Amino acid sequence: MAMATERSVRWRVRVAAGAAIAAALSLCLRAEAEAPAEVRRAPVPAQYTEIDGIAAVVGKKIITISALVRAHAQGQAAQQLLPTTIERPRNERDALRQTLDTLVDNELVGEAARGLGLTVADADIDVHLEDLRRKNVWDMAELREAIRGLGFVDMAAYREHVRAEKLRMQAIGAKLGSRLRVSDEEVQRVLTADYEGGKTEEEIHSHHILLKLSDGASPGEVNRLRKRAWEIHDLVTTGKREFADAAEEFSEDMGTAYGGDLGWMRRWMLDQTYANALWALQPDQISEVVHTRFGFHIIRSVARRRSPVKDVKILEQFIRAQLSEAAFARLYKVWIGELRAATHIELRI
């Protein structure tokens, strides 16, 4: 299903998945080998000895080829700080570069966190691990196995990953949090301009094909499912299969009518990522593969209409969340631009 609860109508970090290690490593090494000899390389920072290929230099830090490959495979660098509908590029080299760009941004935000004197206590990481274990009903051995499945060599490596993520989120909160408040006046302006003063809202009739993603799926499983979704996408967009027939054969959403029919839906009723992709389509247009918390979707827009508003309060909450998200995207982009401008960065792939 692509439907979301009322509680999900808010800004949140979205998580996508990475790709296979072998393909990523192959591309990295090829990029290193094909680089022109005359290209000027930044010196390796003094605290490092170059025994691994370097994917990027970020100030006094480096991102190694092996770190990039690991992040790409486990989906670590696809943890977008901005809510997004962007799925990983199909071209593997472009996908690897997307991962590297995110790693660079993460390193810049992490360095900003350290500059602000922010810290994460070991006890906070312990709480995170215990919550993860209880949520999945794992014992400690199962937890360690799951962490290895994500591509971390041991528990210590995963703890450092969690520490870095928490530090980054603290830095974002410290720099941007107070600037994300949305006034009642801003909400009312949107209601007046886009919803006839809160009287009507848009609905879209859509069909979709869903390949479900199981909880705790490994990076390899995610990648195989993504590849299959793109194969189905190509079948329906090239006319080799009718969308409804493909939905009947391939879709794993048992809650839809014939042909993956979701019926008429208002934007706030749907998963945010699904809704963003759907609202970008024209009637009869088919989306690219869209990754949500439910799995991988191929979406077909059927028709649009305006209908009376069902619940003004929910609509106001949704508008407030949208405005907050837009403000965050704008401010975060400016902040990252400032950090990049103030830091020496060299990308080597």
C-alpha positions as CSV (number, residue, x, y, z in Angstrom):
1,M,0.0,0.0,0.0
2,A,1.1,3.6,-0.6
3,M,-1.3,5.0,2.1
4,A,0.1,6.8,5.1
5,T,-1.4,7.5,8.5
6,E,-2.1,11.1,9.7
7,R,0.9,10.9,12.0
8,S,3.2,10.5,8.9
9,V,2.2,13.9,7.6
10,R,5.4,15.6,8.7
11,W,9.0,16.1,7.7
12,R,11.2,13.1,8.0
13,V,14.5,11.8,6.8
14,R,14.1,9.3,4.0
15,V,16.2,6.3,3.5
16,A,17.0,4.7,0.2
17,A,19.3,1.7,-0.6
18,G,22.7,1.2,-2.3
19,A,24.1,-1.2,-4.9
20,A,26.4,-4.2,-5.2
21,I,30.0,-4.0,-4.0
22,A,31.6,-5.6,-7.0
23,A,30.1,-3.2,-9.5
24,A,31.0,-0.2,-7.4
25,L,34.6,-1.3,-6.9
26,S,35.0,-2.0,-10.6
27,L,33.9,1.5,-11.4
28,C,36.1,3.1,-8.8
29,L,39.2,1.3,-9.9
30,R,38.4,2.1,-13.6
31,A,38.0,5.7,-12.7
32,E,41.3,5.8,-11.0
33,A,43.0,4.0,-13.9
34,E,41.5,6.2,-16.6
35,A,42.3,9.6,-14.8
36,P,44.7,11.6,-17.0
37,A,48.2,11.7,-15.6
38,E,48.4,15.4,-15.8
39,V,45.5,16.0,-13.4
40,R,46.9,17.8,-10.3
41,R,46.2,15.8,-7.2
42,A,45.8,17.3,-3.7
43,P,48.4,16.0,-1.3
44,V,47.3,13.2,1.1
45,P,46.7,14.7,4.6
46,A,49.7,14.2,6.9
47,Q,47.8,11.7,9.2
48,Y,47.2,9.3,6.4
49,T,49.3,6.8,4.5
50,E,47.9,6.0,1.0
51,I,47.4,2.2,1.1
52,D,43.9,2.5,-0.3
53,G,42.5,4.4,-3.3
54,I,41.2,7.8,-2.5
55,A,37.7,8.7,-3.8
56,A,37.7,12.3,-2.4
57,V,39.6,14.7,-0.2
58,V,37.5,16.8,2.1
59,G,39.5,19.4,4.0
60,K,41.9,17.4,6.1
61,K,39.8,14.2,5.8
62,I,39.8,11.6,3.0
63,I,37.1,9.3,1.7
64,T,38.7,6.1,0.6
65,I,37.6,3.8,-2.3
66,S,36.8,1.1,0.2
67,A,34.7,3.4,2.3
68,L,32.8,4.5,-0.8
69,V,32.2,1.0,-1.9
70,R,31.0,-0.1,1.5
71,A,28.7,2.9,1.8
72,H,27.3,2.4,-1.7
73,A,26.6,-1.3,-1.0
74,Q,25.0,-0.9,2.4
75,G,23.0,2.2,1.4
76,Q,24.6,4.3,4.1
77,A,25.3,7.3,1.8
78,A,21.7,7.1,0.4
79,Q,20.4,8.4,3.7
80,Q,19.2,11.6,2.2
81,L,18.9,14.5,4.7
82,L,16.3,16.0,2.4
83,P,13.0,14.2,1.8
84,T,13.2,13.3,-1.8
85,T,11.5,11.3,-4.6
86,I,14.9,10.8,-6.3
87,E,15.6,7.1,-6.9
88,R,19.2,5.9,-7.4
89,P,20.3,6.6,-11.0
90,R,20.2,3.5,-13.3
91,N,23.7,4.2,-14.6
92,E,26.1,2.7,-12.1
93,R,28.8,5.4,-12.4
94,D,26.2,8.1,-11.8
95,A,24.9,6.2,-8.8
96,L,28.4,5.9,-7.4
97,R,28.9,9.6,-7.9
98,Q,25.6,10.3,-6.1
99,T,26.8,8.2,-3.2
100,L,30.1,10.1,-3.1
101,D,28.5,13.5,-3.1
102,T,26.3,12.5,-0.2
103,L,29.4,11.2,1.7
104,V,31.1,14.5,1.1
105,D,28.1,16.5,2.4
106,N,27.9,14.2,5.4
107,E,31.6,14.7,6.2
108,L,31.1,18.5,5.9
109,V,28.1,18.4,8.3
110,G,30.0,16.1,10.7
111,E,32.9,18.5,10.8
112,A,30.5,21.4,11.5
113,A,29.1,19.4,14.4
114,R,32.6,18.9,15.8
115,G,33.2,22.6,15.4
116,L,30.1,23.4,17.4
117,G,31.4,21.2,20.2
118,L,28.5,18.7,19.8
119,T,29.0,15.2,21.2
120,V,27.1,11.9,21.3
121,A,27.4,9.9,24.5
122,D,28.0,6.1,24.5
123,A,24.8,5.8,26.5
124,D,22.8,7.3,23.6
125,I,24.2,4.7,21.2
126,D,23.4,2.0,23.7
127,V,19.8,3.2,23.7
128,H,19.7,3.1,19.9
129,L,21.0,-0.4,19.7
130,E,18.6,-1.6,22.4
131,D,15.7,0.0,20.5
132,L,16.8,-1.7,17.3
133,R,17.1,-5.0,19.0
134,R,13.7,-4.8,20.7
135,K,11.9,-3.5,17.6
136,N,13.1,-6.6,15.6
137,V,12.8,-9.0,18.5
138,W,16.5,-10.0,18.1
139,D,18.9,-11.4,20.7
140,M,22.4,-10.0,20.7
141,A,23.8,-12.6,18.3
142,E,21.0,-11.8,15.8
143,L,21.7,-8.1,16.2
144,R,25.4,-8.6,15.4
145,E,24.5,-10.7,12.4
146,A,22.1,-8.0,11.1
147,I,24.8,-5.4,11.5
148,R,27.3,-7.5,9.5
149,G,24.6,-7.9,6.9
150,L,24.6,-4.1,6.5
151,G,28.3,-4.2,5.6
152,F,29.8,-3.2,8.9
153,V,32.8,-5.3,10.0
154,D,31.8,-5.4,13.6
155,M,29.7,-3.7,16.3
156,A,32.3,-1.0,16.9
157,A,32.2,0.1,13.3
158,Y,28.4,0.3,13.5
159,R,28.5,2.3,16.7
160,E,30.8,4.9,15.0
161,H,28.3,5.1,12.1
162,V,25.5,5.7,14.5
163,R,27.5,8.3,16.4
164,A,28.3,10.2,13.2
165,E,24.7,10.1,12.1
166,K,23.5,11.5,15.4
167,L,26.2,14.2,15.4
168,R,25.0,15.3,11.9
169,M,21.4,15.5,13.0
170,Q,22.4,17.5,16.0
171,A,24.3,19.9,13.8
172,I,21.4,20.3,11.4
173,G,19.1,21.0,14.4
174,A,21.5,23.5,15.9
175,K,22.0,25.4,12.6
176,L,18.5,25.2,11.0
177,G,16.0,24.0,13.6
178,S,15.0,27.5,14.8
179,R,14.5,28.7,11.3
180,L,12.0,26.0,10.3
181,R,9.0,27.3,12.2
182,V,5.9,28.0,10.0
183,S,3.5,30.7,11.0
184,D,-0.3,30.4,10.9
185,E,-0.3,33.2,8.4
186,E,1.9,31.2,6.0
187,V,-0.5,28.3,6.2
188,Q,-3.5,30.5,5.6
189,R,-1.9,32.0,2.5
190,V,-1.5,28.5,1.0
191,L,-5.0,27.5,1.9
192,T,-6.3,30.6,0.1
193,A,-4.1,30.3,-3.0
194,D,-4.2,26.5,-3.6
195,Y,-7.3,25.2,-1.7
196,E,-9.9,28.0,-2.3
197,G,-9.7,29.1,1.2
198,G,-9.9,25.5,2.5
199,K,-12.9,24.5,0.5
200,T,-11.5,22.1,-2.1
201,E,-8.5,20.0,-2.6
202,E,-7.1,18.0,-5.5
203,E,-7.5,14.2,-5.8
204,I,-5.6,11.9,-8.2
205,H,-6.8,8.5,-9.5
206,S,-3.7,6.2,-9.8
207,H,-2.6,2.7,-10.4
208,H,0.6,1.2,-9.2
209,I,2.8,-1.9,-9.3
210,L,4.5,-2.6,-6.0
211,L,7.4,-4.9,-5.3
212,K,7.4,-5.2,-1.5
213,L,10.6,-4.7,0.5
214,S,10.8,-6.9,3.6
215,D,12.0,-5.4,6.9
216,G,15.7,-5.9,7.4
217,A,16.3,-6.7,3.7
218,S,20.0,-6.9,2.9
219,P,21.6,-4.5,0.4
220,G,21.9,-7.3,-2.1
221,E,18.1,-8.1,-1.7
222,V,17.2,-4.4,-2.1
223,N,19.4,-4.2,-5.2
224,R,17.9,-7.3,-6.8
225,L,14.4,-6.0,-6.1
226,R,15.3,-2.6,-7.6
227,K,16.6,-4.2,-10.7
228,R,13.4,-6.3,-11.1
229,A,11.3,-3.1,-10.7
230,W,13.2,-1.4,-13.5
231,E,12.8,-4.4,-15.7
232,I,9.0,-4.2,-15.2
233,H,9.1,-0.5,-15.7
234,D,10.7,-1.0,-19.1
235,L,8.1,-3.5,-20.1
236,V,5.2,-1.1,-19.5
237,T,6.8,2.1,-20.8
238,T,7.9,0.4,-24.1
239,G,4.4,-1.0,-24.7
240,K,5.5,-4.6,-24.4
241,R,3.0,-5.1,-21.6
242,E,-0.2,-3.3,-20.7
243,F,0.1,-1.6,-17.3
244,A,-3.0,-3.3,-15.8
245,D,-1.8,-6.8,-17.0
246,A,1.7,-6.2,-15.6
247,A,0.1,-5.1,-12.3
248,E,-1.9,-8.3,-12.1
249,E,1.1,-10.4,-12.7
250,F,3.8,-8.6,-10.7
251,S,2.3,-6.3,-8.1
252,E,2.4,-7.6,-4.5
253,D,-0.1,-5.0,-3.2
254,M,-3.1,-7.2,-2.4
255,G,-5.1,-4.1,-1.2
256,T,-5.7,-2.7,-4.6
257,A,-8.4,-3.4,-7.2
258,Y,-7.8,-4.9,-10.7
259,G,-4.7,-3.5,-12.4
260,G,-3.1,-2.0,-9.3
261,D,-6.0,0.5,-9.0
262,L,-5.6,2.7,-5.9
263,G,-8.7,4.7,-6.7
264,W,-9.0,8.5,-5.9
265,M,-6.6,9.7,-3.2
266,R,-5.9,13.1,-1.6
267,R,-2.2,14.0,-1.3
268,W,-2.1,13.9,2.5
269,M,-3.5,10.3,2.5
270,L,-0.5,8.9,0.8
271,D,3.1,8.1,1.7
272,Q,5.0,11.4,1.1
273,T,7.4,10.0,-1.4
274,Y,4.7,8.2,-3.4
275,A,2.6,11.4,-3.4
276,N,5.4,13.6,-4.5
277,A,6.1,11.3,-7.5
278,L,2.4,11.0,-8.3
279,W,1.7,14.7,-8.2
280,A,4.6,15.3,-10.7
281,L,2.8,13.1,-13.3
282,Q,0.4,14.2,-16.0
283,P,-2.7,11.9,-16.6
284,D,-1.7,8.7,-18.4
285,Q,2.0,9.2,-17.6
286,I,4.1,6.5,-15.9
287,S,6.7,7.3,-13.3
288,E,10.2,6.0,-13.0
289,V,10.8,3.5,-10.2
290,V,9.9,5.1,-6.9
291,H,11.4,3.8,-3.6
292,T,9.2,4.1,-0.5
293,R,9.1,2.4,2.9
294,F,6.8,-0.1,1.3
295,G,9.1,-1.1,-1.5
296,F,9.5,-0.2,-5.1
297,H,6.6,1.3,-7.1
298,I,5.9,2.0,-10.7
299,I,3.0,4.6,-10.7
300,R,0.5,5.5,-13.4
301,S,-1.5,8.6,-13.1
302,V,-5.1,8.2,-14.5
303,A,-7.0,11.5,-13.8
304,R,-7.3,14.5,-11.6
305,R,-10.2,16.3,-10.0
306,R,-11.1,18.8,-7.2
307,S,-13.3,17.7,-4.4
308,P,-14.6,19.3,-1.1
309,V,-12.1,19.3,1.7
310,K,-12.7,16.4,4.1
311,D,-10.8,17.7,7.2
312,V,-9.4,21.2,7.3
313,K,-7.3,20.5,10.4
314,I,-5.5,17.6,8.7
315,L,-5.0,19.7,5.6
316,E,-3.5,22.5,7.6
317,Q,-1.1,20.0,9.2
318,F,-0.1,18.8,5.8
319,I,0.5,22.3,4.5
320,R,2.6,23.2,7.5
321,A,4.7,20.1,7.0
322,Q,5.1,20.9,3.3
323,L,6.2,24.5,4.1
324,S,8.6,23.2,6.7
325,E,10.1,20.7,4.3
326,A,10.5,23.4,1.6
327,A,12.2,25.7,4.1
328,F,14.5,23.0,5.2
329,A,15.5,22.1,1.6
330,R,16.3,25.7,0.9
331,L,18.3,26.4,4.0
332,Y,20.1,23.1,3.9
333,K,21.2,23.7,0.3
334,V,22.5,27.2,1.2
335,W,24.3,25.8,4.2
336,I,26.0,23.0,2.3
337,G,27.0,25.4,-0.4
338,E,28.7,27.6,2.2
339,L,30.5,24.6,3.8
340,R,31.6,23.4,0.4
341,A,32.9,26.9,-0.6
342,A,34.9,27.1,2.6
343,T,36.5,23.7,2.3
344,H,39.0,22.2,-0.1
345,I,37.2,19.3,-1.9
346,E,38.6,17.1,-4.5
347,L,36.6,14.3,-6.1
348,R,38.7,11.6,-7.8
349,I,36.0,9.6,-9.6
